[in-house]
Amino acid sequence: MPAKRYAQESSAAVRSEVAGRPTTPPRYYGEPHKFDPFFRGPVRKRSCTDVLCCLIFMVVILAYGALGIVAWLHGDPRKVLHATDSYGQFCGQDGTPNAKKPILFYFNILKCANPAVLINLQCPTTQMCVSKCPDRFATYTDMQLQNALGSSYWNYYRQFCKPGFNNPNKPVSQVLRDEDCPSMIIPSRPFLQRCLPDFIPLNGTLTVANHTRFRDALDAPRSVAELRQAANGITGLVDAKEWGMKIVEDYAKSWQWILIGLLIAAAVSLTFILLLRFTAGLLLWVTILAVMLLVAYGMWYCSRELSVLGERPGSDVAIMEVGFHTDLQVYLQLRQTWVIFLVFLGGIEASILLMLIFLRGRVQVAITLLREASKATGHIMSSLFYPLITFLLLALFISYWAVTAVLLASSGEAVYKVMAPDITCPYANSTCTPETFNRKSNWSAAARASCEGSRCTFALYGGETPYHRYLSVLQLFNLLTCLWLLNFSLALEQCTLAGAFASYYWARRRPRDVPPCPLFSSFSRAVRYHTGSLAFGSLILSVVQLARILLEYLDEKLRGANNVVARFIVCCLKCCFWCLERFIRYMNRNAYIMVAIYGTNFCTSAREAFFLLMRNVVRVAVLDRVTDFLLFLGKLLIAGGVGVLAFFVFDRKLTIFVEVPDLNFYWVPIVTVFLGSYLIAHGFFSVYAMCVDTLFLCFCEDLERNDGSAERPFFMSPGLHQLLGKSSPSR
């Protein structure tokens, strides 16, 4: 017997008491609902739920908007797109002293190996705009020795020093302290407006000007591997820029064809949904057969390519040995690529065959449930277009997050600090301004004496304000809030659709008893009364997703380490959080259905949904996964069909009807069409999936409330009665 803590009385009982009718007795948590002759589906008289979470959600939204405004005021996206020197001037910009200096030079490129490069989008060393990159090895010490033989050595070296510096005899320690000149220069070449080491493979060894090791100005030994690691820190940023520019160019050339492909996917998805209402059984069996044939064709094609490549030299090279290439044709010339494709497709084909062999009866049950869902969506056709609202919300929130993230990352500015030779200088390591530092008008005589020889030099990219110090925290807040808003948008869609389909199920005479505008009424109830509950559930899911992202980041950092125990622990945590996210996502979905029906808060709804599912765990195992798999096959068929068509078009195998433009990466429109088609099909089929889940929970509730007698008739349709082997009562 459970502890004597009573659940909230059903709202039907509350209405009965108000109307003077006898109330139903209170119910223990986890017990089935009792028969209520006045229950007619989603409760209409409701009160606001989870008000505290709703208030917190509103405050977070306001803070998120304020963060975007502050990031807009402080950030400068041009720092990400263009090379910028340590004075905040863009290289090659007309009307500035850097007009004829389009290339960025790093004083100490070895500092670019710092992981902060990827966070702050800046390399923590002095950067100068130059007209050309150095073409030789040299250190400042070497230059001083050679300058005695002629001024040509200094004239060459000084073009990489700060503007205005012209003292080749200054001690090297002071030069490095004041950062007047780089400690060394190495042979480099311009790459995306940056001077990067000119790496040349020699007999399988990476070299720079035939050197594998060299010494810096302090006579410390250095290796080419250190240069390569530092260069990777920069190229990791500039490669993304170059890729982005080429991809945008491909989109500009092929957007018409991509739009046509997506329109075809939308038309096919809508046609599939409409046909599903009238020929659900036949259409789903045809879908299963079509997917099997499509996968079988893919396996045959992979086998043919394997046989062709078997006679081609060099096709046995492993993918890991080839490395990363933007041209996918490189991978298509390898046997290992087609073996992976063949194994993947074989696994899909085997899964479908096993399902048909062992789950034939359950597939038929799932098809019957989908037929009932098609009737519900047929009476509420507006539900098919609700995912468009969700798509617009998701696009808005993702765009806002991306823009805010770039603005936050580009908020760092060059920070200069006082570098004093005497540690007693009271202004040592304090921030300063290079333009006004030499005046020192507000310094006392004692300070001037102790700070003699001090310089205002570049220290780092960032800032001294609280805003700059907590940029990493603001980035985490930006990410968490974005996840929260995305999950809230999906929760709002699920709750809205659940309320609409529940009103259809609990209508005694359909469609006459279905309320007018059920989708709009359900949406209004969800926003007016249950914003807090939806925000509560989506916040829990968002925190788990943020933890998974941080674990992925930590796992990426540990890949280069030899700590096997730490990597094992992180791997176990990733697995646990993945399972936790799947469970929370599933429970949230069913909790939102209970919220839409009964109007209870999130915790109560989640608890009621959990106990209801546990009391019907066999039916859940039978219907839930099989139904999802059938809908997945439908999405796969639509996306795969349109994707194959796009492949033949952009790979110029259908040149009879169309003429496509030349592209940098022909896979960009193909992948876009495939993913876009899958998302479009998922948008339509998500309505069906939500309808199935709602009807299933209502079906379980109906079984517990009623017994099919004349006094307590079922609300379920004759088709669902047939699943249970019961005769349908007359309506």
Salt bridges, closest charged atoms under 4 A:
ASP76 OD1 - ARG78 NE 3.28
ASP135 OD1 - ARG136 NE 3.11
ASP178 OD2 - LYS170 NZ 2.73
ASP178 OD1 - ARG177 NE 2.91
ASP178 OD2 - ARG455 NH1 3.42
ASP180 OD2 - LYS170 NZ 2.67
ASP180 OD1 - ARG455 NH2 3.58
ASP198 OD1 - ARG189 NE 3.54
ASP216 OD2 - ARG222 NE 3.37
ASP219 OD1 - ARG215 NE 3.97
GLU226 OE1 - ARG222 NH1 3.10
GLU249 OE2 - LYS253 NZ 3.51
GLU305 OE2 - ARG304 NH2 3.71
ASP316 OD1 - ARG335 NE 3.46
GLU372 OE2 - LYS375 NZ 3.79
GLU464 OE2 - LYS417 NZ 3.97
ASP513 OD2 - ARG509 NE 3.33
GLU552 OE1 - LYS574 NZ 3.49
ASP555 OD2 - ARG559 NH2 3.82
ASP555 OD1 - ARG567 NH2 3.96
ASP555 OD2 - LYS574 NZ 3.24
GLU556 OE1 - ARG559 NH1 3.27
GLU581 OE1 - ARG548 NH1 2.47
GLU581 OE2 - ARG585 NH2 2.67
GLU608 OE2 - ARG27 NH2 3.01
ASP624 OD2 - ARG625 NH2 2.61
ASP628 OD2 - ARG625 NH2 2.94
ASP651 OD2 - LYS653 NZ 2.26
GLU659 OE2 - ARG652 NH1 3.50
ASP662 OD1 - ARG652 NH2 2.65
ASP693 OD2 - ARG589 NE 2.49
GLU701 OE1 - HIS33 ND1 2.93
GLU701 OE1 - ARG705 NE 3.62
GLU704 OE2 - ARG615 NE 2.68
